Amino acid sequence: MGTIRENYQMMFTSYPDLVTIKQLTKMLGIGVTLAYRLVKNNTIPALKVGREYKIPKRNVIAYLTNQN
């Protein structure tokens, strides 16, 4: 696999730079419970804004490519 920057330019181009839990479930093909677990355990680092999590797309790519 390439660098995070190279992967960032190729992966998930239709998603915004900050994604929601719902978008994360679609990106990874997982359920809501697992998505929350990945975020709450800091497996995929995220920001909590108000009541919602905002996940930087680069963190999702790093998780998938094991570069985090």
Secondary structure in CASP SS format (residue, H / E / C, confidence):
PFRMAT SS
TARGET T0000
AUTHOR 0000-0000-0000
METHOD secondary structure of the structure
MODEL  1
M C 1.00
G C 1.00
T C 1.00
I H 1.00
R H 1.00
E H 1.00
N H 1.00
Y H 1.00
Q H 1.00
M H 1.00
M C 1.00
F C 1.00
T C 1.00
S C 1.00
Y C 1.00
P C 1.00
D C 1.00
L E 1.00
V E 1.00
T C 1.00
I H 1.00
K H 1.00
Q H 1.00
L H 1.00
T H 1.00
K H 1.00
M H 1.00
L H 1.00
G C 1.00
I C 1.00
G C 1.00
V H 1.00
T H 1.00
L H 1.00
A H 1.00
Y H 1.00
R H 1.00
L H 1.00
V H 1.00
K H 1.00
N C 1.00
N C 1.00
T C 1.00
I C 1.00
P C 1.00
A C 1.00
L E 1.00
K E 1.00
V E 1.00
G C 1.00
R C 1.00
E E 1.00
Y E 1.00
K E 1.00
I E 1.00
P E 1.00
K H 1.00
R H 1.00
N H 1.00
V H 1.00
I H 1.00
A H 1.00
Y H 1.00
L H 1.00
T C 1.00
N C 1.00
Q C 1.00
N C 1.00
END
